Amino acid sequence: GIAVPAAVHVSGDRTTKLLMRMADGLEVECVIIPWEERGASTLCVSSQVGCRQGCTFCATGRMGIIRSLTSDEILAQLFYARKITRLVDLPNIDNVVFMGMGEPSDNIPNVVSAANAMVDPERFAMAQTKVTISTVAPNPDVFENLCEANCAVAWSVHAVRDGLRKKLVPTTRHTMVELREGYIAAMSKRSRNLRTTMLEFALIDGVNDADDDADAIVEFVRVLYDRVEGIKVVVNLIPFNDIGHPTFRKPSLDSVRRFQNRLVQNKVFTYVRTTRGDDESAACGQLATKRKGKVKVAALQDVTHLLP
């Protein structure tokens, strides 16, 4: 087969991590995040085994790049995740984000193909606005290339000041102004319903969570509104999740709220991503393939008779 589930780990909040094994024996992780209050789940899919971008706050970056996934291997994650939601009684998946292992812009043909299959009414039939490809943007051209997918495109920014961004994303070779120009050019060509976009920031205590950092984001976002007609920008703050880094720490809730309020007061729509699945290393930034001990809820060999 293309890829099959090898193990399932369910955390205390019912966030469910699937370990997917490809035909060549390599493994990736994807995560089902249930939102009981709205009766639906989000699936976070991987696009590569490992990643070459080396973001200092992300466990996948420590793996280096092993290989990219095919479009079928990406789609297998959604196929099996839908089945797992039924087997363990999770809400149906109505939202997919390419925010798992790997950098989507380093695997553009397969990522675009998979995303288009997800929104194809005759295949996975998901809403275009409910599939999001997130990129760290190694160069300005990747935005236009990823926008070939009929879905939302988000930018993993993390810092808008060049020196700090280089510290967090050491493979950065372009200034934030250069990258923003590529973003503006790509977003300006999109249909109106796909001009709603997200800028993501992993907040790290004492690193990028100061008032000056918030103010720099405000100015950065204002340029997008000035230059792209009809754009809607959502800033997504992601409190750092522990990956064993020697100095990086999660900011306090008060610090995160202060940062959010400073953005909101300057008319930047902002929300804080709820940390989910961190007790099973399934939270944002924690994905890296490593076999763990006892599976908490179900070992896949116990339920494979229910899968086709």
Stockholm file with secondary structure:
# STOCKHOLM 1.0

chainA/1-308         GIAVPAAVHVSGDRTTKLLMRMADGLEVECVIIPWEERGASTLCVSSQVGCRQGCTFCATGRMGIIRSLTSDEILAQLFYARKITRLVDLPNIDNVVFMGMGEPSDNIPNVVSAANAMVDPERFAMAQTKVTISTVAPNPDVFENLCEANCAVAWSVHAVRDGLRKKLVPTTRHTMVELREGYIAAMSKRSRNLRTTMLEFALIDGVNDADDDADAIVEFVRVLYDRVEGIKVVVNLIPFNDIGHPTFRKPSLDSVRRFQNRLVQNKVFTYVRTTRGDDESAACGQLATKRKGKVKVAALQDVTHLLP
#=GR chainA/1-308 SS CCEEEEEEEECTTCCEEEEEEETTSCEEEEEEEEEGGGTEEEEECCCEEECSSCCTTCTGGGGCEEEECCHHHHHHHHHHHHHHHHHTTCCCEEEEEECSSSCGGGGHHHHHHHHHHHHCTTTTCCCGGGEEEEECCSSTTHHHHHTTSSSEEEEECSCSSHHHHHHHSTTCCSCHHHHHHHHHHHHHTSCGGGCEEEEEEEECTTTSCSHHHHHHHHHHHHHHHHHSTTCEEEEEEEECCCSCCSSCCCCCHHHHHHHHHHHHHTTCCEEECCCCSGGGTCSTTCCCCCCCSSCSSCCGGGTGGGCC
#=GC SS_cons         CCEEEEEEEECTTCCEEEEEEETTSCEEEEEEEEEGGGTEEEEECCCEEECSSCCTTCTGGGGCEEEECCHHHHHHHHHHHHHHHHHTTCCCEEEEEECSSSCGGGGHHHHHHHHHHHHCTTTTCCCGGGEEEEECCSSTTHHHHHTTSSSEEEEECSCSSHHHHHHHSTTCCSCHHHHHHHHHHHHHTSCGGGCEEEEEEEECTTTSCSHHHHHHHHHHHHHHHHHSTTCEEEEEEEECCCSCCSSCCCCCHHHHHHHHHHHHHTTCCEEECCCCSGGGTCSTTCCCCCCCSSCSSCCGGGTGGGCC
//
